[in-house]
Amino acid sequence: MASMQKRGENSWFFVVNVGYRPDGTRDRRTKTLRVEDPAILKSPRKLREHLNDELTKFKMEVESGEYINPEKMTFSSFVEIWTKKFVQKNLEETTAYNYSYQVEKRMIPYFGEVQLDKIKTLHITDYMDKLAETVGESSQVYNFRILRSIFSKAVAWKVLKTNPMDGVDKPKEQPKEMDYYNEKEVAQLLNAIEDEEPSFRVQVLLALTTGMRRGELLGLEWKHIDLEQGIIDIKQTIPMYKDGEPVIKGPKRSSSFRKIVIPSSVVDELKQYQKHMARERSNSKAPWEGGDHYFLFAGETGRPLYPKTLGDRWRAFHQKNPELKYIRFHDLRHTSATLLISQGVHAKIISSRLGHSKIGTTMNVYGHVIESADRAAAETFNDLLAPKQLDIKVQS
């Protein structure tokens, strides 16, 4: 049931009853509508039609659950709406999870029950200052980005008239230096993984020689590998587990769908690994839970490894090999690129292997490495351009 009452000279109060609360009182949604258009106010017919249209629209929004009531809305209640209408509909699972984690751990305890329109620029600045005392630069920037999204949507959805993020300075973030192995350190790595179990050894070899991302490695199935041609076809990724099940999806960008040629030595390693997996499966009594998927990196039941497992294995490996410089598992991707650059491979080829959407991305990420390799190449001309030393024989 919907009704309206005139409240002022040009304002009306809408009410939509949605039922009863557990205590027996009516549960209703309300909205105040102000009419500013003189042409509508001067015409009783136009005014009546306008009010009826707005009341019908309001009733439909309430009944469909789409109505956002800005009056006395708290930060936490708006975040619920923002999560449902924006985060869950528009963001990747991993990003959505990270957003929710930061909101629940840091923002709700700070802003939670504060009325949304009472949060001012100074309050957010204070929050960012306190955050800087406990977290690093990247987390500060991430929180800034989430708050900007929340309040931008509040303005776009007409919950707020102004954005309190206007005037809040984005935290400064020093670009992280890219870490990778040089040729000598790669040789040390390859020597160290010789005695590791096959699954880990193949993970490292593929990350090193293809530059594949973690999720791409986890999503890799045997049907995606042509062992005769030595080509891997990147078609899917596993960025995370959700509700106990792996999230299997296509790569984020069209450029990430790609084919990568692999070295013949790695093909031989893969053939041996395939035989090893077949033996392990035939000897296992565990029920098969992989369905139609046959992942390269899976547990005894065929379920793909958790994304965190790759990093855990990598850290455990380094604890056993303290003489080897520690870099993140993801840095093997950087190592792959820098090795190709040092060998003079064209940036376009490297960009394609990495799955970058534009060669400019590759140039931005590895520009300093490319410049260094270019300088080394330029130095080779010194031998060609240096004046020849003439042997002058003095005859006696």
Secondary structure, DSSP 8 states (H G I E B T S, - for coil): -EEEEE-SSSEEEEEEEEEE-TTS-EEEEEEEEE---HHHHH-HHHHHHHHHHHHHHHHHHHHHT-----TT-BHHHHHHHHIIIIIHHHS-HHHHHHHHHHIIIIIHHHHTTSBGGG--HHHHHHHHHHHHTTS-HHHHHHHHHHHHHHHHHHHHTTS-SS-TTTT---------------HHHHHHHHHHGGGS-HHHHHHHHHHHHH---HHHHHT-BGGGEETTTTEEEE--B---EETTEE--B--SSGGGSEEEE--HHHHHHHHHHHHHHHHHHHH--S----TT--BSSB-TTS-B--HHHHHHHHHHHHHH-TTS----TTHHHHHHHHHHHHTT--HHHHHHHHT-SSHHHHHHHHHHHHHHHHHHHHHTHHHHHS----------
